[in-house]
């Protein structure tokens, strides 16, 4: 028997926002959970991810009572700017659909959740190695691992939640004859920078020009986050500060259109693009949540929001399943516990996942240039752009999708 052996209701692989939010919401319902994570707390906190939260995501953070700083340190954005060939169009989310989004970086969401989980005495093992999940098709699933000191550990649970990110190990536990992997790739990537300068504009600017896409986002009053479309094989070191800013400025349509605020670049990375869905998101006593089950390109800012909508759908179904386990264990002769609530979770979650996949794919193609396309494609794109920005219905379609749809 290993030193770290213990029994909980739910074992969770991955301490990103999906895993930690699941752990916290289960605890609120009297269901015990333990979390294992391969990376260290500091490494996850350092990693830059997208920064836009839909209103239901903000509500979850507030309602979870985790002392999130989303409403104090985050910024409400009532609209966003779409720019084509230097001409800007504001999409007024509030006027169109009565909702806003919040700019609050994902690594801060992680920090809020991790702090709350630790403060509440939640079990978590950081920097573990050799994580393995066993017996998801039995009634005794378990996680084994080696902890940060190299000691073997084990978590025995009724159910395993795989929230272990886009390179998920848990996903591979769904047998190939049960699982369908849907994916598409893109012939471009994003070059992302962090720079020390105040925001260029009060709201985000998503821009397209004949040289492709750029996005001006923010982190706080003195740091900006920006991206531009690049070849997936780009070496960030090949781009000087001056070349980066000149290129982004060009996509924005020159300084007369928007005067880019420049400052020292403190981070440069190339982010690959991919769309992926795993169907079903559950198998036996395993349920996947967040990037482990699906990846979207970052253009629509849907990644974290989808992870939270998974958790919203998952937690009541886990409660139903665990109640079933507890009832069955009180009977004289154990009866098999139905995993049907988990299958219902998968169906509900996938409906939203595909809506988000569609939006992310559509907005990516609306705003990026394919490497080998001709002039027809760019002029057609301009026509599509005008159809969206020039009509209240087109604008409302964008606003409704970007802010997370009126129905969950
Ligand atoms: C970001 O701030 O990192 C960000 C914002 C919006 C996106 C993607 C990334 O669509």
Boltz pocket constraint, residues with backbone or C-beta under 6 A from the ligand:
constraints:
  - pocket:
      binder: B
      contacts: [[A, 49], [A, 50], [A, 51], [A, 52], [A, 204], [A, 215], [A, 217], [A, 218], [A, 225], [A, 298], [A, 299], [A, 300], [A, 301]]
      max_distance: 6.0
